[in-house]
Amino acid sequence: MNQRIELIDEKHDILSHTRRKNVIHILTLDHILASDICERIHRDPRLKRCKLERSWQRSVDPMVADLNRMAQDTTRSRLLIFDVRRMTLPKLHTPFNRIVGYNRKDFNKTCYTILIGDGPVALFRADKSLSVFASLVSDHRVDYHPAVHFYDPFLHYQPGEIQPPAIGDEFVLPDRIPNRLIPFFQQGHNLKVDRIRQFFRATGKSEEIRKERLNQLKGIYTKRFIEQFPQHQGELKAWLSREGMTLASEKLHLYPLFFEDWVYELMCRAKEGATRPAKKGK
């Protein structure tokens, strides 16, 4: 009788990547958001040994090409930060699918994902309910297996607020803040998103000033939450907390509140996951 061969090799799993480093990939077409993420991580002493990878292009098509090229390189990373706003996801479908495919086996073990994005189109309709977030975060759970999902109000534009590009026009991300946030700033309609990012991260400022500006941002988020969701005021504390707000079985956080804390925690988890012995047969 011929000997039967059992096709199991526990010594090497081609779908897992065991040589991950202190690398963070920032996967976005928005150079303003990418710069904000980088500066926040760079200024945190807990993360000074982390290497950041991003596209340095300024126009969309070259950035998409960059993300395609770096897809396989993401297998060196312990943390992937995806920009999942509705406006850019159609252009990022191919590189994001490749990146998830390369890393899926390691998600929430030796590699973690953070999502930053806008909210659903229905968020500003008359029913004023947070339940419209549930299907969005659930879909992203299936696609990206996030450890943390951040909602950024400065990325969320109301329907009709942004004019779609005409055929043949270059795709350009909006650089002005959403109209609903204009009343909170003296500069009004002339205020751009990059100025907002710079002001609230307060790079080079004292710890006292950084805390003051963080509290100012929390104040804006608080006022908007109360205006937009008056029947959900009991959830405001969770919305502003490190733990985030629970929507069905999902959690939602506010960018950039506690962002650096989550980056640090997930980098530690990924490192611990890499040193933990694999279970036999897994």
N, C-alpha and C positions, 0 to 999 in steps of 0.2 A: 504493500500500500504506500502511495506517495505521501510524504510528510506535508501537512498543510501549513502554510505560512500565515501568521497573524500580522496584518499590516498595521501595526501600532508602533509608533516611535515616540517614546516619552522624553527623549533627550533633546528634541528640537521641534518647535512648533513654528512653521513658516509664517503663520498669521500673527504671532506675537513678536514683539521687539524688546529684547531684554537690555539693550545698551542705551537706554534713554539717559539724557543728561539734564542739567539745570537749564533747559532751553524752553522758551515760551514763544510760540508762534502767534502772531496777531494777524488775523485773516479778515481783512476789510478792504473796501475800495475807497474809504474815507480817510484821507491823509490827516485831517484835523482830529478825528477820533483816534487814529493810530498814534499820533503825537501825544494826545492826552493820556492814553494808556501807558505809553512808554515813559513819560515824565513822572507819572504817579508811581510806577514800579521803580524807576531809577532812584527816586528820592527816599524810598523806604529802605532803611538800613538792613532790614531782615532779608531783602531781596537783592542785595548788592552783588551777589555772585551769579545772578541769573543772566543768561544771554538772551536778548530779544531779537526775533526775526520778523521782518515785515517787508512789504514792498515800499520802495522809495520813489516810485513813479508818481506823477501828479495827474495824469489823465487815465480814464477808465480802462480803455482797451489794453494798454501796456500793463496795468495793474492786474487785470484778469490773466494775462499771459504769465506774469510773475507768479501768481498763485498756482497756476497750472504747473509751472516748473518746480515749485517748492513742495508740491503735494507729497512726493515720496520722502522728502527730507523731514517732513513732520514726524516721521517715526523716531527721530532723535529727541522729541519733545516730551516733557512731562505735563505740559499744559497747552491747550489750544483754545484761543479766544476767537469765537466766531461773531461777526456782525451779521445779524439775521433780519435786518429791516426789510420790509416788503418791497421797497423800491429797487434794491440791488440783488435780491435773491435770484431773480430770473437770469441775470448775467453770471451769477456764481454757481449755478446748478452743477456744471461739469467739474470745476475744481473742488467744490465742497463734497460732491459725491466721491471723487477720488480720494480726498483726504480722509473722509469717514471710512471708506473701504480699507485703506491702509491701516487704520488705527482701531477699528471697531472691537477687535478681540481684546484690546488692552483697556478699553474705557472703564473708568471707575475702579481700576486696579493699579496700573502703573502709569496711566495717562488719564487726565481729566479735561473736561470741557467747560468753558464759561460762555454763555450767550449774552450778547448785548443787542437790543433791538427796539423797535417801536411796538405799538399796540395794534389791535385789530381795527379795521375800518369802522366797525359799528360802535366803537368806544364813545363817540360823541353824539350818538342818537339820544332821543328824548327819554328813554327808559332809565338812564343814569344807573346802570348796573355794572358791577365788576365781573359778573358772570361771563361776559363776552370774552374775557381773557382765557377762560378755561380751555376752549378748543384750540386756541393758538399755542398755549404752553404744552398742551397734550400732544399736538402735532410735532412740535420741536423736540419733545421727549423721545418720540419714535425715531426722528431723523438724526438727532445729535447726542442723545443720552447725556444731557447736561448735568453737571454737579450743581451749578448755580445759573439761574436765568435772571438777567437784569433787564428792566424796562427803563429806557431813557426818554423822559418827556421832551428833551430837546431834539430828538430824532423823529418825533411823531407829529406829522402834519395832517390837518383835517382834509376831507375830500374836497377837491376843487381849489385847494390852497396852492398847489403846485401844478403848473401847466406842463403836460407831457411834451417832450421834444417833437418837433415836426420831422417828417421823413427826411433822412439825410443829415439832420442836425446831430452834433456830438452830444452824447449822454453826459449830463453834468449834475452833480449832487447839489441841492440847495444850500446856500451859505448863510441865509438869514434865519433868525430864530422863528419858530412858529408864532402865528399871529396872536394866539391866546395868551402867550407869555410876554408880549410886548409891554403891557401896562405895568409890569413889575420893574421896568428899567427906564431911566431918564432919557437914554439915547433913542428910545422908541424904534421906529421903523428902520433906522440906519444901523441897528446893532446886528453884528454877525456872530455866527456860532463860534468861530475861533476865539473871538474876544471873550465870550462867555466861558469857554473852556479855560483860557488863561487866567481869568479873574478868580474862578472858584477853586482851581488847584493851587493858586498862590505860591508858585515856585519861587524860591529865594526869599520868601517872607518868613517872619517869625512864627513860632508855633501858636502864639496868641492870635495873630491875624488869620492864620489858616483855620483855627477853630471858629473865629468870628464869621468867616466867610462860609464855612460849612453850615453854621447855624442859620445864616441868611438863606442858603439854598434850601435847608430844611423848612424854613418859613414859607418860601415860595411853594414848595411841594405841599405843605400843609394847607395853605389857602386854596390852592387849586383842587386838592382832594375834597375839601369841605364843599366847595362850589359845585364840583362835578358829581360827587357821590354823597349827598347829604344823608342818605339812609344807611351809609356804611361807616359812619364816624367811629363806631366801636372798633373798627379794624385799622384805624389810623396809626395807632401805636405800633402794631405789627408791621405796617407798611414802611415805617421809618426805622425799623429795628434791624439788627444784624441777621436775625432769623428769617425775616421776610414774611410776607402775607401768604396764607394758605388758600389755594383755589382748588377745590376738590382734593385731589391727592398731590397737587403740585405746589411748589413755592415760587413766589415772584418777589424780586428785590428791586430797589431803586438805584440806578447808576447816578453818581459814583459812591453812594453811601456804603462804607465798609468794603469797598472794592479791593483795596490792598490787603485787608485782613483775609479775604477769601482767597486771593492769589497765593498768599503765604501758606494758608492752611492746606490748600490743594497741592502745592508743591511738596509740602511735608508728607502728605498722604501718599503721593506718587512715589516718593523716595522710599517710604516704608514698604509700599507694595512691592517694589523691586527687590527688596532684601528679604521679604517673607518667602519661605519655601513654598513652591507650588504643590498643590494637592495632587496626589497620584491619580492619573487618568483624566486630569483636567487639561 
